[in-house]
Amino acid sequence: MLAQEAVNSGDTAWVLVCTGLVLFMTPGLAVFYGGMVRTRNVLAMLQQNMIALGVVSLTWVLVGYTIAFGDDAGSGLLGNFELFGLTDLRVPPAPHLHVVAGQVTIPTLAFVAYQMMFAVITPALVTGATAGRLKFLGWVVFIAIWSIVVYAPIAHWLWHPDGWLARFGTQDWAGGMVVHASAGAAVLATLLVVGRRRGWPHTAAPPNSIPLTILGAGILWFGWFGFNGGDGLQANGVAAQAVINTHLAAAAGMLVWLVAERAKDGHSTVVGGVSGAVAGLATITPAAGYVNTLSAIAIGAIAGIVCHTALRLKYLLRLDDALDVLAVHFVGGMLGSLLVGFFGNSGTNPLGKDGIFFGGGGSLLWHQFAGVVCVVIFSFVLSWLIAAGVQSVIGLRAPADTQDNLDHAQQGTEAYHLGGVAGLNGTGAPERRRERHDRPTAPPARPTRPGQTPQQVRLVTATVDPARLPTTRELREALLGAGATSIVVSDATVSTAHPAARALPRGYWLDQDLLDRARVEILVERDAVPAVLDVLGQYGADRSDSFVQDVQPATDVR
């Protein structure tokens, strides 16, 4: 490696900021995925993503960086091990390392940290496909091995100046192949090992919090400016072009996806919108620093329609890709890598090459195609071997009886405590008492004496459609006006002879046989029962499904 010029504070500050942005994408991805899984698997999904920050950060410093960016061992396949543990950083990154024109003007450790964040988020992408099926320990072992054996060599191939694909002429600005294609191939391999969820594809898994997913998508969009903007390692015009290309591709992907969704399903949804944006972001990633602004818009638009169409891929392949990682990231990463061969423009970046649309002929497209094929095959084969090995030794797939409640099985708690009983305070102690069952319990408190309850009362029970209920005050006043003396309203789920069709995110339709209803229980004098039933009927309560019972007030019990 050659000596560097004096450190440029502006370039260094820009790369460090981008490092923080890319780090922020990992919790963003966790939130993005966490909102789309079942309520009882939220914590497991968050942990599967966040653990990559701990595991892969260490594997990167110990051995990943030297494999990816150490001096080439002579074959173009991987670097030597002289930088093991970062013990010898006497020289900075070499000139022209990655995509930088001229001498690199940032400290070596800034480059190490920036590339570390790419290594962290790449295997985390897999968790969206395997949602609800991963054993935590097995997943930790998988990503530790994968980050060294799969990710680091591919990064060397494409991002080290002596990597064999870099010398061949393949270009990957910020990870269309290194990140998205390699992770997508790992998804294919891992799904073959962990299999499908119980009942898939005939059992739907409604998202637990779409607002959480939208928050995660916003974090990803924000962080992607560092993901694509910092890859030139300089705060210059190429970085500005990459940032604007990133944003416009996401915008175009969002709009085209919404139009396609409207045409296919009859609705343009907020989840569809952010899915299109992420598809645009993934697709522009390999091209962000090599294409002009109009080309970026075109790439994002192409991503919106192609990735939306690719939602059917998991059904064709019979692979239970829970959150459509294949359609968005795998297809998007490969598509963007190939589109560099069409839209590449050396006028945008002197280190780039001209694609077909800019008079460069088909050579760049051939180089891109060869790179995609080699990365996908390499990642798929090794990922399958790693996943199968982990499964056979310690287990990668969670036991079937725990997959519907991984939070309780793996963490002993739940993400949400929203019910009235669950939200009550309980007794506690610094450590859980496991054996002490002889502790006397206090007798239950005596209820206070209620006011005088009317005699000859009836209990009216009915279920109503919550969407037709007025405000609580209006309902209360209407029932009191009809003669009610006590009103209790609670959530209920009722069976129906005619299932309701419900659209879930990304084109999945569910026939819901159990519908959400509000259960209303009312105490009323016998003569006022018809009036109360009339009020309830205004809000969807069918008399054939309502009940009237004789009750005895507790004050009359002797």
N, C-alpha and C positions, 0 to 999 in steps of 0.2 A: 504494500500500500504506500501511496505517496503522502508527503506532508501536506497539510491543509493550509490555506491562507488564514489570515487573522479572523477570529470568530466575529461574525456579524450579529450584533445584538438584536436587530430587527428580525432576521431569519430565525434566530434562536427563540425569540419570544413567540413568533408565529407557530413554530413547530411545537413548543411546549403547550401553547393554548390548544392546538389541535390534538395533542396528546390527551388533555383533559376532556375534550369534546368526545373523542372516541371512547375513552373510559366510561363516560356518562351513558354511552349507547348500551352498555351491558345491562345496567339496571333498567334502562328504557326498554330493552328487549324483554327483560323479565316481567315488567309491568304490561307490556304489549301482549305477551303470551298469557300472563297470569289472568288477565281479564276475560280471556276466551275459553278457559277451561272450567270444569265443574267446580261448584262451590267448595267441595271437600278435597280438591286437589290443588288449590291455589298456593298454599305454602310450599308444597313439594315442587311446583313449577318455579316459584321464585328462588328456591334454594338451588335447584339444578342449574339455574343461570348464574346466580351470584357466586357459586363455588368455583366457577371458572376463573374469577378474579384471584382467588387464592392459589389454586392448583397450577394453572397455566402460567401465571406470573413467575412462579418458582422454576417450573420446567424450562421456561424461556431463558431466564438468567443463567441457570446451571448448564444447559446444553442446547436448547433450541436456537439461541442467537448464533452460536458458533457454527451450527450446522447450516443455518440460513445465510449468514453474512460473513462467516470467517473466510479466509483465503481458500479458493477452490482447491479441492484435493487432487485435481488433475483430470477428472472425467466430466465436469460440469454438472454432476449429480448432487453433490453436497460439499459443504465447507469442511475444512479440517477442524481439529479440536483444540487448537491453540488458545482459543478464547473461552475455554471451559470455565464457568463460574465468573466470567468477566475478570479473571485474575491478571490479564495482560492487555491493557488498553493503551499501549504506548503511542499508537497511531490512530488517527480518526478514520471515519469512513472514507473509502477511496474516492477520488474525483470521478464524476460520472456515475457514481453508485446510484442505482435505481433509475431516476429520470432527471437528475440534476445536471444542468448545463454549467460547465466551469467547475472551479474548485468548490467543494462542499465547505460551507462556512458556519456549521453548527457543531457543538461538542458531540463527541461520540455517544455519550450517555443520553443526550437528547434523542438521538436516532434510535438507540436501544429502547428507550421508554416508548417512543411513538410506535415502533414496530411491535412492541410487546402488546399494546392494546388491540392490534389486529389479530394477533395470535390468541388473545383471550376470547374475543367475541365469536371467532369462527366456529369452534365446536359447539358453542352455546346455541347456534342456530338450529342444531339437530333436535333440541328439546321440544320445539314446536311440533315436530312430526311424531315424536314418541310420547306425547302427553298421556299421562295416566298409566304408564307401563314400566317405568324405570326404577330399578332398585338403586338406592342412593350410593352405596359403596361401590357397586359395579360401575355406575356412571362416573364416579370419581376416578377409578382406575382406568376406565376407557379414555377419558379426555386427557389424562396424564400421558398415556402411551401415544394416543393419536396426535397430540400436539408436537411430539418429538419425531415420530416415525412417518407421519403423513404430512402435516402442515409445514414443518421446517424444510424438508427437502423440496417441496413444491415452491416455497418462497425462494429458495436458492435458484431453482431452475429459471424463474421469471424475473426476479428482482435483484439478483446479483449479476454484475456485468459479465462474469464468466460462466453463468448458468447456461446449460445447453440450449434451453428454449430461448433465452435472451440472445445468445449468439446466432440461433437459427433465424431470428427476426420476429418472434412472437411478442406482442405488446399487451401489457395489462397495467393500466394506470394505477388503480387502487384496489384490485382484488376481484375482478369478475371471475377469474379462474382460481387465483390463490385462495380467495375467501368463499365466494358463492358456489362456484362449480365444485370445488373440493368438498365443501360441506354438503351440497346437494347429493353428490355421489355417496358420501357417508350416510346420508339419510336412507338412500336406497338399500345400502348394505345392512344398516342397523335394523330397518323395518323387517328385513328377511329373518333376522335373528329373534327380535322381540315379538313379532307377530301382531295380530290385531287385537283391538279391544273386544270385550264380550258383546256380541250382538251386532257388531259393525257389519254392513253399513245401514242396518235397519233400525238401529237405536241411535238417536241423536243425542248430542251433548250440548245443551244450550249454554251460551256464555254466561258467566256469573256476574260480569260487570262490563258492559260496553263502554261506559265512561272511563274505566281504568284502561281499557285497550286504546281509546283515543288519546289519553294522556301519554301512554307509552309510544304511540305513533308520533306524537308531537316531539317527544324527546329524541326519537330516532332521526326524525327529519332535521332537527336542530344539530344533533351530533354528526350527521352526515356531512355537514360543511367542513368539519375537521377531518372526517374520513377521506373525502376527496380533495379538499382544499390544501391539505398539508403534504401531499405526496410528492410535490416538487421540491420539498424541503427549503423553499425560499418564499419570502413574502414579495411576490412580483406579479406581473401581468398574467402569467400562466395560472397562478393560484387564484386570481380573481376570476379568470375564465372558468376554471374548474368549479368554483363556488356557484357562479351564475348558471352554469350548465346543470349542476346538481339540482338547484331549486326549480329550474324550468322543466327539467325532465320529470320531476315529481309532480309538478302542477299538470303537465300534459297527461301523465299516466293516470292521475286522479280523474280528470274530466272524461277521458276516453273510457275508463273502467265504468264510471257512472252511467254513461250512455249505453254501453254494452249490457250493464246490469238491468237498466230500465227496459231495454229491448227484450231481454231474455226472461226476466222474472217479474216485470211490471213495477218494480220499485228501484229507486236510487237511494241506497242506504249509506249511513255514515261509516259503517265498517267497510263497505265496498269502496268508499272514497279513499280511506286511508290505505286500504289494500292496494289500490291502484297507485297511490303515491309511493308506497314502499316498493312496488314492482318497478316504477320508474327510477327510483333511487338505486335499486340493485342493478338495473340494466345500464344505467349511465356510468356506473362505477368504473368499468374497465376503459371507458372512452372519455371520461370527464376532462382530462388534460390534453386530449388529442383532437377534439372536434370543435367546430364553431357553434355559435349560439343557436342558429336555426337547425343545425344538425341535432343538437341536444333536444330540442322540442320534438323533432321527428322521432328520435330514439325513444323518448318518453311516451309518445303517442303509440308507437308500435308496441312498446312494452305493455301498455294498457290493454290492448286488444288481444295480444298473443298470450299474456299471462292469465287473463280472464278466461280465454278459451282452454288454457291448460289446466283449469280446475278439474276437468274431467279425467285428467291423466291418472289420478289415483284410483279411480274406478276401473279404468281400462287395465291398469296393472294389478288391480286387486290388492293394493297396498294401503293400509290404514294410516295415511298421512293426516294426523288430526287437525293441524292448523295450516295446511296447504303450503308447507315449506317448499315442496317440489315445484309447485306452480309459480310461486313468487320469487324465491331465491335461486333455485336450481335452473329453472328455465330462464329467468331473468339474467342470471350471471352468464350463462352460455350464449343467450341471444345478444347481449351487449358486447361480448367478446367477438362474436362474428360480425356484428354491425360496425366494429372498428374497421374491418376490411372494406366496408362501403363508404363510411363517412370520415375516415381518417384524413387529416388535413395538416400538412407540414407547415402551412402558414400560421396555424394556431400555436404550434409548438415545434421548434426546429428539430427537436429530438424525435418527433413523430414522423410518420410516413403517410403518403397519399394513398387513399383507398380508391375503389372503382369509380365513385362519383366525382373524384377530383383528379382524374387522369392517371392514377397510379397503377392501373391494370389489376390483375387478379392475384399477384404474388402475396400481398399482405393478407388477403382473405384466406389463401392457402396456409399461410403461417398461423393465422388465428385458428383455423379449423384443426390443424394438426395439434396445436397447443391444447385446445379444448378436449380433443379425443384422448390425448396422453394423460392429462390431469384427471379426467373422469375415470379412466380405466385404472390408473394407479391408485387413486383414492378409494374407488369401489372395492378393489381386491383387498388392499391392506385393511380397510375399515371392516370388511366382513371377517377377515382373519382375527382382527383384534376383538370385535364384538363376539364372535363365536368362542374365542379363547376365554374371554371374561365370563361369558355365560356358562361355560363348562366348568370353570374353576370356582368362582364365587357367586355367579349369578348376575345377570344384567336385567332380566325381566322380573318385575315385581310379581309376587304370588297373586293368582287370580282373585282370591278372596279379599285382597287389600286394594285392588286397583280402583275401586269406587270411593275409597276414603284413604288416600295416601297420607293426607295430613295427620290423621289420627294414628295410622300404622307407623309412620316414620318419625313424627314429631310429637305425638301425644297431645295435640291441641288442634284447634280449628282457626281458620282465618277470620271468621265473622261470629260475633256473639250478639245477635240482633233481637232474639226473642225475649219476651218479658221475663221468663223464668231464667234463661241463660244469662240475662243481664243483671240479675240480682247479685248482691254481695253474698259471699259465703265465708265460712270460717277458714282460716289459713294458718300457715306456720312456715318458718324458714325452710324446713325440709318436710317432705311428705311423710306422714305417719303410715306405716304399712301394716304393723302388727297389733296396734293398740285398739282392741275392740271392746275393752271392758270399761271404757270411759262412760260414766252415766250421762244420759241425755236429759235435757230439760223437758218437762212436760209441755205439750202444746198450749199456747196461750188461749185463754177463753175469748171467743168472739164477743165483741160489744153487742149489746142488745139493739137491734134495728128499731126504726120507728114502727108504728102500728101498721101491719100489713093487712090489706083488705081481705075479708073472708070470701070463700067460694071463688078463689082465683084460678086462672088457667095459665099454663105455660105454652106460648105459641113459638114454634121453632120453624124457621124457613131459611132458605139460601137465596141470595140475590146476586145479581151481576154487579161487581164493584164499579164497573164503568158507568152504570146508570144511577149510582148513588149520588145524592146531592151533597152539599157540605154537611158536616156532622151536626151543625146547629139545625139545619132544615130538617134532617131526618129525625133528630130528637124532638123538635117541636111538633112535627107531623104525627109521630107516634104518641107523644103525650096528649096531643089534642084528640086523638082517637080513644084515649083512655088507658094507655100504658102506665104502669107504676114502676117498672124496672126494665132497663134495656141493656143487653150485653151484645156486642158485635165482635166477632173473631174471624180469623182467616180459616178457610176450609177449601178442600179439594174434593170435587164430586165427579162421579162417573157420569158419562153421557152416552146416549144411544147413537148420537151423530157426532163423530169426532170433528174437532175444529182444526182446520188447516192453518198451520203457522209457519211463516218463513223465518229461517235462521240465517245467520251471515253466510255470504258467499254461495248462494244458490241452493242451500239445503232446505228441503221442505219436510215438515213434521206433521203427522196426524196425531193430534193430542187427544187422548181418550179420557184424561182426567183434567178438568178445567178448574181454574182459580175462581172461587166464589167467596162471598162474605156470609158467614153464618150469623143470623140474628135470633136472639132468644129474648122473649118479652113476657113479663108477668102482667096480667090484665084481668080485671073482673069479668065474670062470665058474660055479662050482657054486652061488653064492649069488644068481644072477640071479632065479630064480623067487621067492625070498623077498622080494627088493626089489620086484618087480612086484606082489606081493600087498599090500605096504605102500602102494604108490602107488595101487593100486586102491581102497583105503579112502578116499582123498581125491579120487575122481572121475576118475582116470586110466584111460582105456579102453585095453585091450591092443591093439586094432586101430589105435590112433593113437600107440602107443609104439614105440620103436625100440631094438634091441640091436645094437651094432657091436663088431667086434674092434678093439682099439687097441694101439698099440705105445708103451710108455713112452719118454719122451725120453731116459732114461738108457741105453736099449738102442740108441740111434742112434749109429753110428760114423762 
